[in-house]
Amino acid sequence: MRHFLTLKDFTKEEILEIIETGLSIKKNLKAKIYNQELKNQTLAMIFEKSSTRTRVSFEAGMFQLGGHALFLSNRDIHLGRGEPIKDTARVISSMCDMVMIRTFEHSMIEEFAHYSKVPVINGLTDSYHPVQLLADYMTLVEYGMDKNIVAAYVGDGNNMTHSWMMLAAKLGFELRIATPKGYEPDSGVLEETLAFAKESGAVIKVMNDPEKAVAGATVVTTDTWVSMGQESEKEERITTFKGFMVDDAMMSLAQDGARFLHCLPAYRGLEVSEELFEKHSEIVFKEAENRLHAQKGLMVWLDRKRG
């Protein structure tokens, strides 16, 4: 049995296998070849953080695979009233076939997985957002941009940054990260990814100059400057991140034909300009849709590994 907590636990071949499974499911959606793949199975979805794409994609995806999804907010279950994580994990995993958790501390999901009898999926933590990266890479594959990737991440050194670092380190492409001083990615995560990069041939650079990061890139991506739980820092962050908005001028430094990705929600006028976002809206919303297909591929893959 395998859990999906972070990309660091997976080989390049396994990541690509999950993506290919998702693409196959998407291609055969009308043929309904996979519509009974998870028949009579139940996915428990635990939300301590609110969500649009995560909830809709997992719930719709489980239904399309023949199963059922349960929405469980921390206000609805005893986990939010002080029950030990290990007890909640034992109970829910004895009744459901798979668990997806969207929470704050990454240690919470690690502890839950330790006591779970069924696969646990990270729907987002403050440290990683690996299901989003499956969708991002699937989108690059569909647009024929998965070869010779030079990716630039501009913005906060957050869970999306960490997940891009893990993807680059595992798959072996170049990633340049530009953040304001003091907002760099976690040093421990950087150390881990650089170790993986030695094996894969990936190049991972962290800097404070967004224009240098974007110059010659094939893919440019960003995320909100103010993540959930950081609302009190909003004004300070907006001031600090001045000059890190991806706009037409910055994007012009990338390679001809470069694409812009955003995990959404996008705050126009902050991390991305309205004009730049709309120019690349087709691929951004394809990226969002691919959350559904990539996660179906992941759930099928995890179920098959369970035997």
Secondary structure by P-SEA (a helix, b strand, c coil): cccccccccccaaaaaaaaaaaaaaaaaccccccccccccbbbbbbbccccaaaaaaaaaaaaaacbbbbbbccccccccccccaaaaaaaaaacccbbbbbcccaaaaaaaaaacccbbbccccccccaaaaaaaaaaaaaaccccccbbbbcccccaaaaaaaaaaaaabbbbbbbbcccccccaaaaaaaaaaaaaabbbbbbbcccccccccccccccccccccccccaaaaaaaaaccccccaaaaaacccbbbbbbcccccccccccaaaaaaaaaaaaaaaaaaaaaaaaaaaaaaaaac
